[in-house]
């Protein structure tokens, strides 16, 4: 069942240079209980879309249903059923983590006793016991980000928006937050996640959209999107002086499982449907012809390859 559904969702801004279309007629469906990734470079429209879906920004076109409520007609009901963690966060550094969590729950009309119980649950769940009662101004980036997520979950929303949740964190803090996001999903919370980190989207998301210049260019599971590029890549290192490279190219080019072959000096690069099943077949063909390999390697296409194919540009370069 869909927890988010948009049709033609759009947002434009008036500037001195004229009208700027930040988000252009986005159609999107997010299912209950999944981690849904919104992937794209800075300025692609990720945060604008999230701010519209969380009622923080009024769309200029289209419609949407969020957590069972009409985005335009029932914004208050939408807000009751979502949590939102912005890039900047919402921690009051003059208070302790526990006090922040209790206050957040109280703002959602949770009574005092229940708010304290909920704060303790989140402190344990997010492994904040060692610092929960310290002033938040003493927190590291990773500790503060954990508290941010706790604030978003204080009222037990079925849907949590995370906008670039790991930006600026060290690798250890990022890995820990990934674990917490997975736990939330396993407990039934739907996560809508924006990121420009390719490894984050690949590791966390059950399904994702790639957006560029305000337009969704493709959608699917990470594996499905990567397989659409050109399959897997098998790289063979061969001798060139004895004709082995050219012989191998001729033999393997006739195989039905090879989509494409590229030659680069003493390397033969094969694009195949499924590398794990193609490898044994490649070895049998070469062994039967008496062709000796120097090296062999199998690589998977990346989400950057997907972005490159869809837009003609590298997402890594755009993010940088």
C-alpha positions in Angstrom: 0.0 0.0 0.0 1.3 3.5 -0.9 2.1 5.9 1.9 3.2 8.6 -0.5 1.7 9.2 -4.0 2.3 12.2 -6.1 0.9 13.2 -9.5 2.4 16.1 -11.4 3.9 17.6 -8.2 5.7 20.9 -9.2 7.4 23.9 -7.7 8.5 27.0 -9.4 10.1 30.2 -8.0 10.1 33.8 -9.2 13.6 35.3 -9.5 15.0 38.4 -11.0 16.0 36.3 -14.0 12.5 35.0 -14.4 10.6 31.8 -13.4 12.7 28.9 -12.2 11.2 25.4 -12.2 12.8 23.6 -9.3 10.6 20.5 -9.5 8.8 19.6 -12.7 5.7 17.4 -12.7 6.9 14.6 -10.4 5.0 11.3 -10.4 6.1 9.1 -7.5 4.9 6.3 -5.3 6.4 5.2 -2.0 5.2 2.0 -0.4 4.7 1.4 3.3 7.6 -0.1 5.2 10.4 0.6 2.7 13.4 2.8 2.6 12.9 5.0 -0.4 15.9 7.0 -1.7 15.7 10.2 -3.6 19.1 10.5 -5.3 20.6 13.4 -7.2 23.2 16.1 -7.1 22.9 19.3 -5.1 20.3 21.5 -6.7 18.5 18.7 -8.4 15.2 19.3 -6.5 15.5 16.7 -3.7 15.1 19.0 -0.7 12.4 21.0 -2.5 10.4 17.9 -3.1 10.8 16.7 0.5 9.8 20.1 1.8 6.6 20.0 -0.2 5.7 16.5 0.9 6.3 17.5 4.6 4.0 20.6 4.2 6.9 23.1 4.7 6.5 24.4 1.2 3.4 24.9 -1.0 3.4 23.2 -4.4 2.7 25.3 -7.4 1.2 22.4 -9.3 0.0 18.8 -9.0 -1.3 16.8 -6.1 -0.2 14.4 -3.5 -1.4 12.0 -0.8 1.0 11.6 2.2 0.3 9.1 5.1 -3.3 8.7 3.9 -4.1 12.4 3.8 -4.4 15.0 1.0 -1.3 17.2 1.0 -3.2 20.4 0.1 -6.5 19.8 1.8 -5.3 18.2 5.1 -1.8 19.6 5.8 -2.3 19.4 9.6 -3.2 15.7 9.4 -0.1 15.1 7.3 2.1 16.8 9.9 0.6 14.6 12.6 1.7 11.5 10.8 5.2 12.3 9.7 8.6 13.0 11.2 11.0 15.4 9.5 14.8 15.6 10.0 16.3 18.5 8.0 19.9 18.9 6.9 20.4 21.6 9.6 18.7 19.5 12.4 16.5 20.8 15.2 18.4 20.2 18.4 18.2 22.8 21.1 21.8 22.8 22.3 21.0 24.6 25.6 19.1 21.4 26.7 20.1 17.8 27.2 19.2 15.1 24.7 16.6 13.7 27.0 15.0 17.1 27.5 14.9 17.7 23.8 13.1 14.4 23.3 10.6 15.0 26.0 9.8 18.5 24.7 9.4 17.2 21.1 6.9 14.6 22.3 5.0 17.2 24.3 4.7 19.5 21.3 2.7 16.6 19.7 0.4 16.6 22.7 1.9 13.5 24.3 1.3 13.7 28.1 4.3 14.2 30.4 4.6 10.6 31.7 4.3 9.0 28.2 6.7 11.6 26.8 9.3 10.6 29.4 8.8 6.9 28.6 9.1 7.6 24.9 12.3 9.6 25.4 13.9 6.7 27.3 12.8 4.2 24.6 14.6 6.4 22.0 17.7 6.9 24.1 18.1 3.1 24.3 17.1 2.4 20.7 19.6 5.0 19.4 22.3 4.1 21.9 22.4 7.5 23.5 22.6 6.3 27.2 26.2 7.6 27.6 25.4 11.2 26.7 21.6 11.6 26.9 21.7 13.7 30.0 24.6 16.0 28.9 24.0 19.3 27.3 23.6 18.9 23.6 26.2 21.6 22.9 28.8 19.0 24.0 27.7 16.4 21.4 29.8 15.3 18.4 28.3 15.5 14.9 27.3 11.8 15.1 25.7 12.1 18.5 23.7 15.2 17.5 22.5 13.5 14.3 21.2 10.5 16.3 19.3 12.9 18.5 17.9 14.6 15.4 16.5 11.3 14.3 15.1 10.7 17.8 13.3 14.0 17.6 11.8 13.0 14.3 10.5 9.8 15.9 9.3 11.2 19.2 5.6 10.9 18.3 5.9 7.5 16.6 5.1 8.6 13.0 4.6 6.0 10.4 6.6 8.0 7.9 10.0 9.6 8.5 11.7 12.1 6.2 15.5 12.3 6.4 17.1 15.1 4.4 20.8 14.3 3.7 21.1 12.6 7.2 24.8 11.8 7.1 26.3 14.9 5.4 29.4 15.9 7.2 29.7 12.8 9.4 32.8 10.7 9.7 32.6 7.1 8.2 32.0 5.5 11.6 29.1 7.8 12.4 27.7 7.3 9.0 27.8 3.5 9.4 26.1 3.7 12.8 23.3 5.9 11.4 22.8 3.4 8.6 22.2 0.7 11.2 19.7 2.9 13.0 17.8 3.6 9.8 17.5 -0.1 9.0 16.2 -0.8 12.5 13.5 1.9 12.1 12.5 0.2 8.8 12.4 -3.2 10.4 10.1 -1.9 13.1 7.6 -0.7 10.5 8.6 2.9 9.8 8.7 4.0 6.2 11.8 6.1 5.5 12.0 8.7 2.7 15.7 9.6 2.4 17.4 12.2 0.2 21.1 11.8 -0.4 23.8 12.5 -3.0 26.0 9.7 -1.6 26.0 6.8 -4.0 27.2 4.2 -1.5 24.5 5.3 1.0 21.7 4.9 -1.6 23.0 1.6 -2.7 23.4 0.2 0.8 20.2 1.5 2.4 17.5 1.9 -0.1 14.9 -0.8 -1.1 13.9 1.4 -4.0 15.0 4.8 -5.3 14.4 7.6 -7.8 17.1 9.6 -9.5 16.2 13.2 -10.0 18.1 15.7 -12.1 17.1 19.3 -12.9 13.8 18.8 -11.2 12.8 15.7 -13.3 12.8 12.1 -12.3 15.0 10.3 -14.8 14.6 6.7 -13.6 13.2 4.7 -10.7 13.6 1.1 -9.4 15.7 -1.0 -7.0 19.4 -0.3 -6.9 20.1 -3.7 -8.5 17.5 -3.3 -11.2 18.8 0.1 -12.2 22.4 -1.1 -12.3 21.6 -4.2 -14.4 19.9 -1.9 -17.0 23.2 -0.1 -17.7 25.0 -2.9 -19.5 25.1 -5.9 -17.1 28.3 -6.8 -15.2 31.8 -6.1 -16.4 34.4 -8.9 -16.8 37.9 -7.7 -17.4 40.5 -10.1 -18.9 44.2 -9.5 -19.0 45.8 -11.3 -21.9 49.1 -11.5 -23.8 49.2 -9.4 -26.9 52.4 -10.5 -28.7 51.1 -14.1 -29.5 47.7 -13.1 -30.8 45.8 -14.3 -27.7 44.0 -11.0 -27.3 42.5 -10.9 -30.8 41.7 -14.6 -30.7 39.9 -14.3 -27.4 37.9 -11.3 -28.8 36.8 -13.3 -31.8 35.8 -16.3 -29.8 34.0 -14.5 -27.0 32.3 -12.1 -29.4 30.3 -15.0 -30.7 28.9 -16.0 -27.3 25.2 -15.2 -26.6 25.9 -14.1 -23.0 28.3 -11.3 -24.1 26.5 -8.0 -24.9 29.5 -5.9 -25.8 33.3 -6.2 -26.0 35.9 -3.4 -25.6 39.7 -3.7 -26.2 42.0 -1.5 -24.2 45.8 -2.3 -24.8 46.2 -5.8 -23.3 42.8 -5.8 -21.6 39.6 -7.3 -22.9 36.5 -5.9 -21.3 33.3 -7.9 -21.6 29.8 -6.6 -20.7 27.6 -9.5 -19.7 24.1 -10.1 -18.3 25.2 -11.8 -15.1 28.8 -11.9 -14.2 28.6 -14.8 -11.8 27.2 -17.2 -14.4 29.3 -15.8 -17.3 32.6 -16.3 -15.6 32.6 -20.1 -15.8 31.5 -20.0 -19.4 34.3 -17.5 -20.3 36.9 -19.8 -18.7 35.6 -22.8 -20.5 35.8 -21.0 -23.9 39.3 -19.8 -23.4 40.6 -23.0 -21.9 39.2 -25.0 -24.9 41.1 -22.7 -27.2 44.3 -23.0 -25.1 44.3 -19.3 -24.3 46.0 -18.5 -21.0 44.8 -15.6 -18.8 47.0 -13.3 -16.9 44.3 -11.7 -14.8 40.5 -11.8 -14.5 38.2 -9.5 -12.6 34.4 -9.0 -12.2 32.9 -5.6 -11.4 29.3 -4.5 -10.9 27.9 -1.3 -12.5 27.4 1.5 -10.0 24.6 4.0 -9.5 26.9 6.6 -11.0 26.9 4.5 -14.2 23.1 4.6 -14.1 23.1 8.4 -13.7 25.7 8.7 -16.4 23.6 6.7 -18.8 20.4 8.6 -18.1 21.9 12.2 -18.1 25.2 12.0 -19.8 27.0 13.3 -16.7 28.6 11.8 -13.7 26.7 12.1 -10.4 30.0 12.0 -8.5 31.3 15.0 -10.4 28.0 16.8 -9.9 27.9 16.1 -6.2 31.5 17.3 -5.8 
